[in-house]
Amino acid sequence: MSTLAFTLIVISAVMHALWNLLVKRSRHKTVFIWWMFVASGGLFTVTLPLVPERFRWPDPATLLLVTAGALCFVLYHLLNGRAYRGGDLSVVYPLSQTSMVYVPVWGMSILGERLTAPGVAGILLVILGAYSVQMERVSLGEFVRPFRSLGSPSVRNALAAGFIYSIGSVAEKTGVRHYSPLYFTYFLVLIMLGLMSVNLLRPCYRRHIGAELREHWRLILASGPVMMASFLTFRYGLNLSPMSYAVPVRQVSILMGVLIGILFLGESCGRIRLGAALVILAGALLIRLG
């Protein structure tokens, strides 16, 4: 994995952790995320005329890939939300990270990616760290606990979320191979914003739109460049590296999330969380060497 690709994806991970911090500080999370996309899409639209890269409309195949990616990522958040309604964080979160199990499989079988031994070892370490970060204690029983209730709707939704995210990653990687990552990201943001807008027409959300803007307009304005930077750096990094490496490396955001929780939110950090975050960092470094 090249230094440039690795650096871009790590920057994306930091920005991803930052915009999650902004979401945590909001009141109505779904409405605030919609406002974040409004801010990001608006900033995108205003700055595009200043970009030297010439604009060209996506062909039908690229537009289909953008739409597929947007649908997958919106569905991923929807399924995750449903999983968290009836499931514990320590069960739902690890299962939603199973996308990283599928991503290398799709990368090798669909995209023809070839992985090195250090790269594979790094991917396995990242999967282990991301899966373990919400464990309550170190034991075999705790490790397999998320899979004990496969009949539970929360468990099924979490597993479905991980699978759907991996499909979206394939659509993204295929799209940025043949189309500008800048404009691919722009259309991705617009389509996701459109899908979220349909969801916000529901009465349970509609009445909070104005209130969230009045209360957190500074956070919303700050979220625009943060989300835009997160999206763009990842897709440029994805264009320069195998998908099988890019998606796991972005899990460095978990390490950043742990640090942000300690430094800014006053969260307690158990040894398991910190150890899992360091395992992810070790995996990311191995992927870089691979």
Backbone hydrogen bonds in HBPLUS format (Angstrom, degrees):
<---DONOR---> <-ACCEPTOR-->    atom                        ^
c    i                          cat <-CA-CA->   ^        H-A-AA   ^      H-
h    n   atom  resd res      DA  || num        DHA   H-A  angle D-A-AA Bond
n    s   type  num  typ     dist DA aas  dist angle  dist       angle   num
A0006-PHE N   A0002-SER O   2.98 MM   4  6.16 166.8  2.00 152.3 156.5     1
A0007-THR N   A0003-THR O   2.87 MM   4  5.99 161.0  1.91 149.2 154.7     2
A0008-LEU N   A0004-LEU O   2.94 MM   4  6.14 163.9  1.97 152.8 157.0     3
A0009-ILE N   A0005-ALA O   3.05 MM   4  6.25 162.2  2.08 151.2 155.6     4
A0010-VAL N   A0006-PHE O   2.96 MM   4  6.17 155.6  2.03 149.7 156.6     5
A0011-ILE N   A0007-THR O   2.94 MM   4  6.15 160.1  1.98 151.0 156.5     6
A0012-SER N   A0008-LEU O   2.94 MM   4  6.20 154.0  2.01 143.1 150.8     7
A0013-ALA N   A0009-ILE O   2.88 MM   4  6.16 147.6  1.98 142.0 150.7     8
A0014-VAL N   A0010-VAL O   2.96 MM   4  6.31 153.6  2.03 150.2 156.5     9
A0015-MET N   A0011-ILE O   2.95 MM   4  6.25 165.0  1.97 154.7 158.5    10
A0016-HIS N   A0012-SER O   2.79 MM   4  5.96 149.9  1.88 145.8 155.2    11
A0017-ALA N   A0013-ALA O   2.97 MM   4  6.21 155.5  2.03 145.8 151.5    12
A0018-LEU N   A0014-VAL O   2.99 MM   4  6.28 150.3  2.08 145.3 154.0    13
A0019-TRP N   A0015-MET O   2.93 MM   4  6.26 158.4  1.97 152.3 156.6    14
A0020-ASN N   A0016-HIS O   3.08 MM   4  6.28 142.0  2.23 140.5 151.0    15
A0021-LEU N   A0017-ALA O   3.02 MM   4  6.31 138.9  2.19 138.1 149.2    16
A0021-LEU N   A0018-LEU O   3.06 MM   3  4.97 122.2  2.41  91.4 106.4    17
A0022-LEU N   A0018-LEU O   3.06 MM   4  6.48 149.2  2.16 145.1 153.0    18
A0023-VAL N   A0019-TRP O   3.07 MM   4  6.30 152.1  2.15 137.3 144.4    19
A0024-LYS N   A0020-ASN O   2.99 MM   4  6.24 154.4  2.05 143.6 150.1    20
A0025-ARG N   A0021-LEU O   3.20 MM   4  6.49 139.7  2.38 141.3 151.2    21
A0025-ARG N   A0022-LEU O   3.17 MM   3  5.23 128.7  2.44  95.4 108.5    22
A0026-SER N   A0023-VAL O   3.06 MM   3  5.24 157.0  2.12 106.9 114.3    23
A0032-PHE N   A0028-HIS O   2.86 MM   4  6.03 160.1  1.90 159.2 166.0    24
A0033-ILE N   A0029-LYS O   2.90 MM   4  6.12 160.1  1.94 154.4 158.9    25
A0034-TRP N   A0030-THR O   3.14 MM   4  6.38 151.6  2.22 140.5 148.1    26
A0035-TRP N   A0031-VAL O   3.00 MM   4  6.35 156.7  2.06 149.1 155.1    27
A0036-MET N   A0032-PHE O   2.87 MM   4  6.20 144.7  2.00 145.8 156.5    28
A0037-PHE N   A0033-ILE O   3.06 MM   4  6.41 149.6  2.15 146.2 153.0    29
A0038-VAL N   A0034-TRP O   2.97 MM   4  6.32 148.2  2.07 145.9 155.8    30
A0039-ALA N   A0035-TRP O   2.89 MM   4  6.15 162.3  1.92 151.8 155.4    31
A0040-SER N   A0036-MET O   2.85 MM   4  6.04 161.9  1.89 147.5 153.1    32
A0041-GLY N   A0037-PHE O   2.77 MM   4  5.74 164.4  1.79 144.1 149.5    33
A0042-GLY N   A0038-VAL O   2.86 MM   4  5.92 155.4  1.92 145.2 152.6    34
A0043-LEU N   A0039-ALA O   2.95 MM   4  6.09 161.4  1.99 145.9 150.9    35
A0044-PHE N   A0040-SER O   2.88 MM   4  6.04 158.1  1.93 148.3 155.0    36
A0045-THR N   A0041-GLY O   2.98 MM   4  6.15 163.0  2.01 146.6 150.4    37
A0046-VAL N   A0042-GLY O   3.04 MM   4  6.26 157.3  2.09 149.2 155.0    38
A0047-THR N   A0043-LEU O   3.04 MM   4  6.17 156.2  2.10 150.0 155.8    39
A0048-LEU N   A0044-PHE O   3.02 MM   4  6.03 138.8  2.20 152.4 161.9    40
A0050-LEU N   A0047-THR O   2.93 MM   3  5.44 147.9  2.03 116.5 126.4    41
A0051-VAL N   A0048-LEU O   3.02 MM   3  5.24 161.8  2.05 113.0 119.0    42
A0063-LEU N   A0059-ASP O   2.92 MM   4  6.15 165.6  1.94 163.9 168.8    43
A0064-LEU N   A0060-PRO O   2.93 MM   4  6.07 147.1  2.04 142.2 150.8    44
A0065-LEU N   A0061-ALA O   3.07 MM   4  6.39 149.3  2.16 142.4 150.4    45
A0066-VAL N   A0062-THR O   2.88 MM   4  6.20 157.8  1.93 154.8 160.7    46
A0067-THR N   A0063-LEU O   2.97 MM   4  6.12 163.6  2.00 144.6 149.3    47
A0068-ALA N   A0064-LEU O   2.86 MM   4  6.03 155.1  1.92 144.2 151.6    48
A0069-GLY N   A0065-LEU O   2.88 MM   4  6.06 161.8  1.91 148.3 153.0    49
A0070-ALA N   A0066-VAL O   2.91 MM   4  6.16 162.8  1.94 152.4 157.0    50
A0071-LEU N   A0067-THR O   2.90 MM   4  6.09 164.3  1.92 151.1 155.4    51
A0072-CYS N   A0068-ALA O   2.94 MM   4  6.11 159.0  1.98 148.5 154.5    52
A0073-PHE N   A0069-GLY O   3.00 MM   4  6.22 161.3  2.03 152.5 156.9    53
A0074-VAL N   A0070-ALA O   2.99 MM   4  6.13 160.2  2.03 152.3 157.6    54
A0075-LEU N   A0071-LEU O   2.89 MM   4  5.95 159.5  1.93 145.9 152.5    55
A0076-TYR N   A0072-CYS O   2.79 MM   4  5.94 144.1  1.92 140.3 151.0    56
A0077-HIS N   A0073-PHE O   3.18 MM   4  6.41 158.0  2.23 141.7 145.3    57
A0078-LEU N   A0074-VAL O   2.99 MM   4  6.26 154.6  2.06 146.1 153.9    58
A0079-LEU N   A0075-LEU O   2.84 MM   4  6.02 167.3  1.86 155.3 157.7    59
A0080-ASN N   A0076-TYR O   2.94 MM   4  6.08 156.6  1.99 145.8 153.0    60
A0081-GLY N   A0077-HIS O   2.92 MM   4  6.06 157.8  1.97 144.3 150.2    61
A0082-ARG N   A0078-LEU O   3.03 MM   4  6.34 156.2  2.09 147.6 153.8    62
A0083-ALA N   A0079-LEU O   2.88 MM   4  6.10 152.0  1.96 145.6 153.9    63
A0084-TYR N   A0080-ASN O   2.95 MM   4  6.22 155.2  2.01 152.6 158.3    64
A0085-ARG N   A0081-GLY O   3.20 MM   4  6.40 133.0  2.43 138.7 150.3    65
A0087-GLY N   A0083-ALA O   3.01 MM   4  5.80 119.9  2.39 141.4 157.9    66
A0091-VAL N   A0088-ASP O   3.04 MM   3  5.34 150.1  2.13 106.5 115.8    67
A0092-VAL N   A0088-ASP O   2.87 MM   4  6.10 174.9  1.88 167.0 167.3    68
A0093-TYR N   A0089-LEU O   2.97 MM   4  5.56 157.3  2.02 140.5 147.6    69
A0096-SER N   A0092-VAL O   2.99 MM   4  6.20 148.5  2.09 156.5 166.0    70
A0097-GLN N   A0094-PRO O   3.12 MM   3  5.27 144.3  2.26  99.7 110.2    71
A0098-THR N   A0095-LEU O   3.20 MM   3  5.47 164.8  2.23 110.7 113.2    72
A0100-MET N   A0097-GLN O   3.23 MM   3  6.32 164.4  2.25 130.0 129.8    73
A0101-VAL N   A0098-THR O   2.97 MM   3  5.30 154.1  2.04 108.4 116.7    74
A0102-TYR N   A0099-SER O   3.10 MM   3  5.31 121.3  2.46 100.2 113.9    75
A0103-VAL N   A0099-SER O   2.95 MM   4  6.15 157.0  2.00 156.1 163.3    76
A0105-VAL N   A0102-TYR O   2.95 MM   3  5.17 115.6  2.38 104.1 121.0    77
A0106-TRP N   A0102-TYR O   2.88 MM   4  6.20 163.0  1.91 164.9 170.3    78
A0107-GLY N   A0103-VAL O   2.81 MM   4  5.96 157.9  1.86 151.4 158.9    79
A0108-MET N   A0104-PRO O   2.98 MM   4  6.12 158.5  2.02 146.2 149.7    80
A0109-SER N   A0105-VAL O   2.92 MM   4  5.98 166.3  1.94 153.1 157.8    81
A0110-ILE N   A0106-TRP O   2.78 MM   4  5.22 156.4  1.83 137.5 145.1    82
A0111-LEU N   A0106-TRP O   3.31 MM   5  6.81 150.4  2.40 149.6 157.0    83
A0113-GLU N   A0107-GLY O   2.85 MM   6  5.34 173.4  1.85 137.0 135.1    84
A0120-VAL N   A0116-THR O   2.90 MM   4  6.19 157.8  1.95 155.0 160.4    85
A0121-ALA N   A0117-ALA O   2.99 MM   4  6.20 163.3  2.01 152.6 157.3    86
A0122-GLY N   A0118-PRO O   2.87 MM   4  6.05 151.1  1.96 143.7 151.9    87
A0123-ILE N   A0119-GLY O   2.93 MM   4  6.22 155.4  1.99 148.8 155.0    88
A0124-LEU N   A0120-VAL O   2.99 MM   4  6.27 160.9  2.03 151.8 156.4    89
A0125-LEU N   A0121-ALA O   3.01 MM   4  6.26 152.3  2.09 144.7 152.2    90
A0126-VAL N   A0122-GLY O   2.96 MM   4  6.23 158.1  2.01 150.5 156.3    91
A0127-ILE N   A0123-ILE O   2.92 MM   4  6.19 161.8  1.96 152.6 157.6    92
A0128-LEU N   A0124-LEU O   2.94 MM   4  6.12 161.4  1.97 146.5 151.7    93
A0129-GLY N   A0125-LEU O   2.85 MM   4  6.08 162.6  1.88 151.5 156.1    94
A0130-ALA N   A0126-VAL O   2.83 MM   4  5.96 168.6  1.84 155.8 159.0    95
A0131-TYR N   A0127-ILE O   2.90 MM   4  5.94 152.1  1.98 145.8 153.8    96
A0132-SER N   A0128-LEU O   2.96 MM   4  6.01 147.0  2.07 142.4 151.3    97
A0133-VAL N   A0129-GLY O   3.12 MM   4  5.98 125.6  2.43 144.8 155.0    98
A0135-MET N   A0132-SER O   2.99 MM   3  5.31 170.0  2.00 120.5 122.3    99
A0143-PHE N   A0139-SER O   3.01 MM   4  6.24 148.8  2.11 144.2 153.2   100
A0144-VAL N   A0140-LEU O   3.08 MM   4  6.37 151.7  2.16 154.1 159.6   101
A0145-ARG N   A0141-GLY O   3.06 MM   4  5.92 115.2  2.49 133.5 148.9   102
A0145-ARG N   A0142-GLU O   3.37 MM   3  5.02 146.6  2.49  90.2  99.6   103
A0147-PHE N   A0144-VAL O   3.00 MM   3  5.66 145.5  2.12 120.0 129.2   104
A0148-ARG N   A0145-ARG O   3.05 MM   3  5.29 166.9  2.06 116.6 120.9   105
A0152-SER N   A0149-SER O   2.93 MM   3  5.41 162.5  1.96 116.7 122.6   106
A0156-ARG N   A0152-SER O   3.03 MM   4  6.32 166.2  2.05 157.4 161.4   107
A0157-ASN N   A0153-PRO O   2.87 MM   4  5.98 158.2  1.92 148.2 154.4   108
A0158-ALA N   A0154-SER O   2.99 MM   4  6.14 155.3  2.05 145.1 151.7   109
A0159-LEU N   A0155-VAL O   2.97 MM   4  6.21 163.6  2.00 153.0 157.0   110
A0160-ALA N   A0156-ARG O   2.90 MM   4  6.04 157.0  1.96 146.1 153.1   111
A0161-ALA N   A0157-ASN O   2.88 MM   4  6.05 148.0  1.98 142.4 151.1   112
A0162-GLY N   A0158-ALA O   3.13 MM   4  6.46 156.4  2.19 147.5 152.3   113
A0163-PHE N   A0159-LEU O   3.08 MM   4  6.38 158.7  2.13 148.2 153.8   114
A0164-ILE N   A0160-ALA O   2.87 MM   4  6.05 167.4  1.89 154.8 158.2   115
A0165-TYR N   A0161-ALA O   3.00 MM   4  6.14 158.5  2.05 148.6 154.2   116
A0166-SER N   A0162-GLY O   3.27 MM   4  6.50 153.3  2.34 142.0 148.1   117
A0167-ILE N   A0163-PHE O   3.23 MM   4  6.61 148.8  2.33 147.4 155.6   118
A0168-GLY N   A0164-ILE O   3.03 MM   4  6.38 157.1  2.09 151.4 157.6   119
A0169-SER N   A0165-TYR O   3.00 MM   4  6.32 146.5  2.12 146.0 155.2   120
A0170-VAL N   A0166-SER O   3.20 MM   4  6.53 147.8  2.31 141.7 149.0   121
A0171-ALA N   A0167-ILE O   3.12 MM   4  6.49 159.2  2.16 151.2 156.3   122
A0172-GLU N   A0168-GLY O   2.98 MM   4  6.24 157.6  2.03 148.7 154.8   123
A0173-LYS N   A0169-SER O   2.93 MM   4  6.12 173.3  1.93 153.5 155.0   124
A0174-THR N   A0170-VAL O   2.97 MM   4  6.08 166.0  1.99 152.1 156.2   125
A0175-GLY N   A0171-ALA O   2.97 MM   4  6.06 153.0  2.05 142.2 150.1   126
A0176-VAL N   A0172-GLU O   2.93 MM   4  6.19 166.8  1.95 167.6 168.1   127
A0178-HIS N   A0175-GLY O   3.28 MM   3  5.90 144.5  2.42 113.0 119.7   128
A0184-PHE N   A0180-SER O   2.85 MM   4  5.98 153.9  1.92 155.1 163.9   129
A0185-THR N   A0181-PRO O   2.96 MM   4  5.93 159.9  2.00 138.9 144.1   130
A0186-TYR N   A0182-LEU O   3.08 MM   4  6.33 150.6  2.17 138.7 147.3   131
A0187-PHE N   A0183-TYR O   3.04 MM   4  6.22 169.2  2.05 149.2 150.2   132
A0188-LEU N   A0184-PHE O   2.93 MM   4  6.09 150.7  2.02 144.7 154.1   133
A0189-VAL N   A0185-THR O   2.90 MM   4  6.12 160.3  1.94 153.6 157.1   134
A0190-LEU N   A0186-TYR O   3.08 MM   4  6.36 161.7  2.11 148.5 153.4   135
A0191-ILE N   A0187-PHE O   2.96 MM   4  6.10 163.2  1.98 149.9 153.9   136
A0192-MET N   A0188-LEU O   2.97 MM   4  6.12 163.2  2.00 150.1 155.2   137
A0193-LEU N   A0189-VAL O   2.85 MM   4  5.99 153.1  1.93 146.4 154.5   138
A0194-GLY N   A0190-LEU O   2.93 MM   4  6.19 151.8  2.01 143.8 151.3   139
A0195-LEU N   A0191-ILE O   2.98 MM   4  6.27 159.6  2.02 151.3 156.0   140
A0196-MET N   A0192-MET O   2.91 MM   4  6.11 159.9  1.95 149.3 155.0   141
A0197-SER N   A0193-LEU O   2.87 MM   4  6.01 145.7  1.99 143.2 153.0   142
A0198-VAL N   A0194-GLY O   3.20 MM   4  6.51 147.9  2.31 144.4 151.1   143
A0199-ASN N   A0195-LEU O   3.33 MM   4  6.68 153.8  2.40 141.2 147.7   144
A0200-LEU N   A0196-MET O   2.96 MM   4  6.28 146.1  2.07 146.2 155.9   145
A0201-LEU N   A0198-VAL O   3.25 MM   3  5.44 157.9  2.30 103.1 109.7   146
A0202-ARG N   A0199-ASN O   3.29 MM   3  6.09 169.3  2.30 117.9 121.1   147
A0205-TYR N   A0202-ARG O   2.99 MM   3  5.72 152.8  2.07 123.1 130.3   148
A0206-ARG N   A0202-ARG O   2.96 MM   4  6.00 167.5  1.98 157.7 161.5   149
A0208-HIS N   A0205-TYR O   2.92 MM   3  5.56 158.7  1.97 122.1 129.1   150
A0209-ILE N   A0206-ARG O   3.39 MM   3  5.64 163.8  2.42 108.4 112.9   151
A0212-GLU N   A0208-HIS O   2.95 MM   4  5.97 160.9  1.99 152.9 156.9   152
A0213-LEU N   A0209-ILE O   3.27 MM   4  6.50 155.4  2.33 145.1 151.4   153
A0214-ARG N   A0210-GLY O   3.02 MM   4  6.27 163.2  2.05 153.4 157.7   154
A0215-GLU N   A0211-ALA O   3.00 MM   4  6.13 156.0  2.06 147.8 154.2   155
A0216-HIS N   A0212-GLU O   2.94 MM   4  5.85 157.1  1.99 145.6 151.7   156
A0220-ILE N   A0216-HIS O   2.98 MM   4  6.26 155.6  2.04 153.1 160.7   157
A0221-LEU N   A0217-TRP O   2.96 MM   4  6.14 158.6  2.01 144.9 149.7   158
A0222-ALA N   A0218-ARG O   2.99 MM   4  6.22 156.9  2.04 146.4 153.0   159
A0223-SER N   A0219-LEU O   2.90 MM   4  6.03 138.5  2.07 140.3 151.8   160
A0227-MET N   A0223-SER O   2.83 MM   4  5.82 172.6  1.84 155.6 157.7   161
A0228-MET N   A0224-GLY O   2.98 MM   4  6.07 161.7  2.01 151.5 157.5   162
A0229-ALA N   A0225-PRO O   2.89 MM   4  5.92 157.0  1.94 141.5 147.3   163
A0230-SER N   A0226-VAL O   2.98 MM   4  6.20 155.5  2.04 145.2 152.3   164
A0231-PHE N   A0227-MET O   2.92 MM   4  6.13 166.9  1.94 155.9 158.3   165
A0232-LEU N   A0228-MET O   2.99 MM   4  6.08 170.6  2.00 151.2 154.3   166
A0233-THR N   A0229-ALA O   3.05 MM   4  5.92 166.5  2.06 146.3 150.5   167
A0234-PHE N   A0230-SER O   3.33 MM   4  6.27 154.8  2.40 137.9 144.6   168
A0235-ARG N   A0231-PHE O   3.16 MM   4  6.36 164.4  2.18 149.1 153.3   169
A0236-TYR N   A0232-LEU O   2.94 MM   4  6.15 157.8  1.99 157.8 163.8   170
A0237-GLY N   A0233-THR O   2.95 MM   4  5.99 154.2  2.02 138.8 146.6   171
A0238-LEU N   A0234-PHE O   2.68 MM   4  5.90 148.8  1.78 147.6 157.6   172
A0239-ASN N   A0235-ARG O   3.04 MM   4  6.13 141.9  2.19 132.6 141.6   173
A0240-LEU N   A0237-GLY O   3.08 MM   3  5.14 137.2  2.27  97.0 109.0   174
A0245-TYR N   A0242-PRO O   3.01 MM   3  5.44 148.9  2.11 110.0 118.6   175
A0246-ALA N   A0242-PRO O   2.98 MM   4  6.26 164.9  2.00 155.6 160.5   176
A0247-VAL N   A0243-MET O   3.24 MM   4  6.10 174.0  2.24 152.1 152.2   177
A0249-VAL N   A0245-TYR O   3.08 MM   4  6.20 166.5  2.10 156.7 160.9   178
A0250-ARG N   A0246-ALA O   3.15 MM   4  6.35 147.3  2.26 147.5 155.6   179
A0251-GLN N   A0248-PRO O   2.88 MM   3  5.40 155.6  1.94 113.8 122.0   180
A0252-VAL N   A0249-VAL O   3.02 MM   3  5.93 159.3  2.07 125.6 127.7   181
A0253-SER N   A0250-ARG O   3.07 MM   3  6.09 170.6  2.08 123.9 126.5   182
A0254-ILE N   A0251-GLN O   2.88 MM   3  5.58 158.9  1.92 117.7 123.1   183
A0255-LEU N   A0252-VAL O   2.97 MM   3  5.23 118.6  2.36 103.3 117.6   184
A0256-MET N   A0252-VAL O   3.07 MM   4  6.52 158.9  2.12 151.2 157.3   185
A0257-GLY N   A0253-SER O   2.73 MM   4  5.91 148.2  1.83 141.6 151.3   186
A0258-VAL N   A0254-ILE O   2.91 MM   4  6.21 151.4  1.99 148.1 154.9   187
A0259-LEU N   A0255-LEU O   3.05 MM   4  6.37 161.4  2.09 150.5 154.9   188
A0260-ILE N   A0256-MET O   2.82 MM   4  6.03 161.0  1.85 152.7 158.3   189
A0261-GLY N   A0257-GLY O   2.89 MM   4  6.00 156.8  1.95 143.8 150.6   190
A0262-ILE N   A0258-VAL O   3.06 MM   4  6.34 148.6  2.16 143.7 151.7   191
A0263-LEU N   A0259-LEU O   2.86 MM   4  6.03 173.0  1.86 157.4 159.3   192
A0264-PHE N   A0260-ILE O   2.83 MM   4  5.46 162.7  1.86 146.1 151.6   193
A0267-GLU N   A0261-GLY O   2.81 MM   6  5.18 165.6  1.83 146.2 142.1   194
A0274-LEU N   A0270-GLY O   3.18 MM   4  6.46 173.4  2.19 158.5 159.8   195
A0275-GLY N   A0271-ARG O   2.80 MM   4  5.79 157.2  1.85 142.5 150.1   196
A0276-ALA N   A0272-ILE O   2.79 MM   4  5.93 160.4  1.83 151.4 156.7   197
A0277-ALA N   A0273-ARG O   2.94 MM   4  6.13 157.1  1.99 147.4 153.8   198
A0278-LEU N   A0274-LEU O   3.00 MM   4  6.26 151.0  2.09 145.9 153.5   199
A0279-VAL N   A0275-GLY O   2.95 MM   4  6.24 144.9  2.08 144.0 154.1   200
A0280-ILE N   A0276-ALA O   3.03 MM   4  6.36 152.4  2.11 147.2 154.0   201
A0281-LEU N   A0277-ALA O   3.03 MM   4  6.36 153.8  2.10 142.5 149.6   202
A0282-ALA N   A0278-LEU O   2.91 MM   4  6.17 158.2  1.96 147.0 152.4   203
A0283-GLY N   A0279-VAL O   2.90 MM   4  6.16 155.4  1.96 147.0 154.1   204
A0284-ALA N   A0280-ILE O   2.88 MM   4  6.14 157.0  1.93 151.6 157.7   205
A0285-LEU N   A0281-LEU O   3.01 MM   4  6.28 156.2  2.07 150.0 156.0   206
A0286-LEU N   A0282-ALA O   3.01 MM   4  6.28 150.8  2.10 145.1 153.2   207
A0287-ILE N   A0283-GLY O   2.93 MM   4  6.23 154.0  2.00 149.6 156.8   208
A0288-ARG N   A0284-ALA O   2.95 MM   4  6.25 151.7  2.03 144.4 152.2   209
A0289-LEU N   A0285-LEU O   3.03 MM   4  6.36 153.4  2.11 143.7 150.0   210
A0290-GLY N   A0286-LEU O   2.83 MM   4  6.08 136.7  2.02 139.6 153.0   211
